[in-house]
Amino acid sequence: MSSRAPEHPVLEVSGAALRLRGRELWSGLDLQVRPGEFVAVLGPSGSGKTTLLRAILGLQELSAGTIRVGGAPARRGDRRIGYIPQQRPLPAGTSLRARDLVALGIQGPRFGPPIPRRGDRERVDALLAGVGATSYAERPVGLLSGGEQQRLRVAQALADAPALLLCDEPLSSLDLANQQAVTSIIDRERRERDAAVLFVTHDVNPILDRVDRVLYIAGGRFTLGTPAEVLRSDVLTDLYGTPVHVLHAGDRLVVVGIPDAEPHHHHDHDAPGAGEAIL
């Protein structure tokens, strides 16, 4: 976990509120994330975790408050932000090579058709090596496994050495080995390049030993603190307004007693069923 001295925040969320379809997801949200800090975002489906990432990306307008990245207002297409989406298999017939997919992270935002620049190939090679994808660089992405495809999405997100890395359920549907591999790549980026990480997940266990703070959102309310401060029965009972128990199963955490899942909204992914969730 990060032990750096305080620095100017990479991300500043101040007095933020957001309503969708007449329902308030959260309000009064204040969050500062500093270089090299790893913040996990937890909560039930429909609580607004993914919507928060969309607001930081400039894709969702706040109802109130402000979001600043590197001291400037959040805006669409900010190259200082890297984004890793949830793993979704690409169609088997996709003929785009692995290296071409990664190259889009370098060439994509340019005007007109992507024209390779001097040094682009070397940069792509370095990104592929960094995520352990060199061995399948020339293979069509449609023939790769879910874990291999997700490594390429991570490489795309790291193309500009972002100051802020937004991760939206990046371990979903991955087996344990690939979960550990992808988590290690993300953690290396924050340690070696001081990237701040905001990591949305329904299972904090694969990243628990790397997390500095937890933002837990539920029922329009939230709590923020270290894992030891937030992932407690009394804290989550207060947040949900009903008895909730955090159990220790070996080195894993399981929360029991969560009320029925809130209505699903587009942009938020499914979570474990009501009543029990892996933390």
Disulfide bonds with the S-S distance in Angstrom:
none
